[in-house]
Amino acid sequence: MIAGGNCQPNMVTYSTIIRGFCMKVNNSAAIQLLRKMDEGPCKPNLVVYNTIIDSLCKDTLVDDALNLFSEMMCKGIAPNVITYTSLIHGVCKLGKWKEATRLLNEMVSKNIFPDVFTFSVLVDTLCKEGMVVEAEGVVEMIQRDIDPNAVTYTSLMDGYCLRGEIGKAQNVFELMLSKGEVVNVVCYNTLINGYCKLKNIDEAMMLFLDMSHKGLVANTITYNTLVDGFCKVGRIDDAQKLFSEMQACG
């Protein structure tokens, strides 16, 4: 690196190179440069730490990210919503919902309010772990301050479907519609799958037709779920008919 004479790297220089290393998932090089900053006059700031923490979390090196997080705070650098969201996303990828909930509570206690992305990641993890009651609590927390988005609602629907609570999943779906939320193919697929698992194929088909009326194009997942649903209830002719329709759609 250029560091001779009057040509010294500054914060912008360091930040840009560290971001480049992180984009290439070269975390060791990014941390090495962080240490070089520690030794010189240009000390790392929140942006530098956030960049490396996010990269480590994406690379599932969450323990290393948490260590950097502790180091950062020991230096008096206060975390922000970006820091916490990266960490929550990282621990959620590893299925550590208790740690994710702890981080959420910690950030709220510091008056750092999560954004809808933070909440969506946590709700999705809790639902996949079967912790739907906890996920409901998170959604209630969201509704007090910000509007949940389609990802949050779909994750909650999926959680209910996994537990066989299709009525609650349907209620979430209708809540989305009442709020004017954009309901996409993923939302429909989640609910269709829930009905098919309970062998309630007629309700699933009604949703399929509703999708078409709204101009949404069913995808392979939609068709596969319905074909499988028809087969499970012994309606092979309907399964074959739908399969032919799927082939015709290309």
C-alpha positions in Angstrom: 0.0 0.0 0.0 1.1 3.5 -0.7 2.3 5.1 2.5 5.4 7.1 1.7 6.1 10.8 1.7 3.0 12.9 1.7 0.9 10.2 0.1 -0.8 8.6 3.1 -3.9 6.4 3.0 -6.9 7.9 4.7 -10.2 6.6 6.0 -11.7 6.5 2.5 -8.7 4.6 1.2 -8.8 2.0 3.9 -12.6 1.6 3.8 -12.7 1.1 0.0 -10.0 -1.5 0.1 -11.5 -3.4 3.1 -14.9 -3.3 1.3 -13.2 -4.8 -1.8 -11.6 -7.6 0.3 -15.0 -8.4 1.8 -16.7 -8.4 -1.6 -14.2 -11.1 -2.5 -14.8 -12.9 0.8 -11.2 -12.3 1.7 -11.9 -11.7 5.4 -8.4 -12.5 6.6 -7.0 -9.7 4.4 -9.7 -7.3 5.6 -8.9 -8.1 9.3 -5.1 -7.7 8.5 -5.8 -4.2 7.2 -8.0 -3.4 10.2 -5.0 -4.3 12.4 -2.8 -2.0 10.3 -5.3 0.8 10.9 -5.1 0.1 14.6 -1.3 0.7 14.5 -1.5 4.0 12.6 -3.1 7.4 13.0 -6.2 6.5 10.9 -8.2 4.4 13.4 -11.0 2.1 12.2 -14.5 3.6 12.5 -18.0 2.1 12.6 -18.3 1.7 8.9 -15.1 -0.3 8.7 -16.2 -2.6 11.5 -19.7 -3.0 10.1 -18.2 -4.0 6.7 -16.1 -6.7 8.2 -18.7 -8.0 10.6 -21.3 -8.3 7.8 -18.8 -10.2 5.6 -17.9 -12.6 8.5 -21.5 -13.2 9.2 -22.2 -14.0 5.5 -19.3 -16.4 5.6 -20.9 -18.0 8.8 -17.9 -16.9 10.8 -20.2 -15.6 13.5 -17.9 -16.1 16.5 -15.3 -14.0 14.8 -17.9 -11.4 14.0 -19.0 -11.3 17.6 -15.4 -10.9 18.8 -15.0 -7.9 16.5 -18.3 -6.6 17.8 -17.0 -6.8 21.4 -13.7 -5.2 20.4 -15.5 -2.4 18.7 -17.6 -1.6 21.8 -14.5 -1.8 24.0 -13.0 1.0 21.9 -16.1 3.1 22.5 -17.5 2.7 19.0 -21.3 2.4 19.3 -23.1 -0.2 17.1 -26.0 0.8 15.0 -28.9 -1.0 13.3 -26.6 -2.2 10.5 -24.3 -3.9 13.0 -27.0 -5.7 14.9 -28.9 -6.7 11.7 -25.7 -8.3 10.3 -25.2 -10.2 13.6 -28.8 -11.3 13.9 -28.7 -12.5 10.3 -25.5 -14.4 11.0 -26.7 -16.2 14.1 -30.0 -16.9 12.4 -28.2 -18.7 9.5 -26.8 -21.0 12.1 -30.2 -21.6 13.6 -29.2 -19.9 16.9 -32.6 -18.2 17.5 -31.9 -17.7 21.3 -28.8 -15.7 20.4 -30.8 -13.8 17.8 -33.5 -12.9 20.3 -30.8 -11.8 22.8 -29.3 -9.5 20.3 -32.7 -8.1 19.4 -33.5 -7.4 23.0 -30.0 -5.9 23.5 -30.4 -3.5 20.6 -33.9 -2.3 21.7 -32.5 -1.7 25.2 -29.9 0.6 23.7 -32.7 2.5 21.8 -31.5 1.1 18.5 -34.7 0.2 16.8 -34.6 -2.7 14.4 -35.8 -2.2 10.8 -38.3 -4.5 9.0 -35.4 -6.5 7.5 -34.0 -7.3 11.0 -37.5 -8.5 12.1 -38.1 -10.5 8.9 -34.9 -12.5 9.4 -35.7 -13.3 13.0 -39.4 -14.2 12.3 -38.3 -16.5 9.5 -35.7 -18.3 11.8 -38.2 -18.7 14.7 -40.9 -20.1 12.4 -38.5 -22.6 10.8 -37.5 -23.7 14.3 -41.2 -24.2 15.2 -41.2 -21.2 17.6 -44.3 -19.7 16.2 -45.5 -18.2 19.5 -42.1 -16.4 19.8 -42.4 -15.2 16.2 -45.9 -13.9 16.9 -44.3 -11.8 19.8 -41.8 -10.4 17.3 -44.5 -9.5 14.8 -46.5 -7.8 17.6 -43.4 -5.8 18.5 -43.1 -4.8 14.8 -46.7 -3.6 14.5 -46.2 -1.2 17.4 -43.6 0.8 15.4 -43.3 -0.3 11.8 -45.3 -2.2 9.3 -44.2 -5.8 8.6 -43.5 -6.6 5.0 -44.5 -9.5 2.8 -41.4 -11.5 3.8 -42.3 -11.2 7.5 -45.9 -12.2 6.9 -45.0 -15.1 4.6 -42.5 -16.5 7.2 -45.2 -16.4 9.9 -47.7 -18.1 7.5 -45.0 -20.8 6.8 -44.6 -21.3 10.6 -48.3 -21.8 11.1 -48.4 -24.2 8.1 -45.6 -26.3 9.6 -47.7 -26.7 12.7 -50.8 -27.5 10.8 -52.5 -24.3 11.9 -53.9 -23.4 8.5 -56.6 -21.2 9.9 -54.1 -18.9 11.5 -52.0 -18.9 8.3 -55.1 -17.9 6.3 -55.8 -15.1 8.8 -52.3 -13.8 8.2 -52.9 -14.0 4.5 -56.1 -12.0 4.8 -54.4 -9.5 7.1 -51.9 -8.9 4.3 -54.7 -8.2 1.8 -56.5 -5.9 4.2 -53.3 -3.8 4.7 -52.8 -3.6 0.9 -49.6 -5.6 1.1 -48.4 -7.0 -2.3 -49.2 -10.7 -2.2 -46.9 -12.5 -4.5 -46.5 -16.1 -5.8 -44.4 -17.1 -2.7 -47.2 -16.1 -0.4 -49.7 -18.1 -2.4 -47.4 -21.1 -2.6 -46.9 -21.1 1.2 -50.6 -21.3 1.8 -51.3 -23.7 -1.0 -48.7 -26.0 0.4 -50.3 -25.7 3.9 -53.7 -26.8 2.6 -52.2 -29.7 0.5 -50.3 -31.1 3.5 -53.7 -31.3 5.3 -55.2 -32.9 2.2 -57.5 -30.0 1.7 -56.9 -29.9 -2.0 -60.1 -28.0 -2.9 -59.1 -25.0 -0.8 -55.6 -25.1 -2.4 -57.2 -25.1 -5.8 -59.4 -22.1 -4.9 -56.2 -20.2 -4.0 -54.6 -21.3 -7.3 -57.6 -19.9 -9.2 -57.5 -16.7 -7.2 -53.8 -16.3 -8.2 -54.8 -16.5 -11.8 -57.6 -14.0 -11.5 -55.1 -11.6 -10.0 -52.7 -12.0 -12.9 -50.1 -13.9 -10.9 -48.4 -16.7 -12.9 -48.0 -20.0 -11.1 -44.5 -21.4 -11.0 -43.1 -25.0 -10.9 -43.4 -25.0 -7.1 -47.1 -24.2 -7.3 -47.8 -27.0 -9.8 -45.7 -29.6 -8.1 -47.4 -28.9 -4.8 -50.9 -29.2 -6.3 -50.0 -32.3 -8.4 -48.6 -33.9 -5.2 -51.7 -32.8 -3.3 -54.1 -34.4 -5.8 -52.1 -37.7 -5.8 -52.2 -37.9 -2.0 -56.0 -37.8 -2.0 -56.2 -40.3 -4.8 -57.4 -37.8 -7.5 -55.0 -39.0 -10.2 -57.1 -37.7 -13.1 -57.0 -34.2 -11.7 -53.2 -34.5 -11.1 -52.7 -35.6 -14.7 -54.9 -32.7 -15.9 -52.9 -30.2 -13.9 -49.6 -31.8 -15.1 -50.7 -31.4 -18.7 -51.6 -27.7 -18.0 -48.2 -27.2 -16.5 -46.5 -28.6 -19.6 -48.7 -26.5 -21.9 -47.6 -23.4 -20.0 -44.0 -24.3 -20.7 
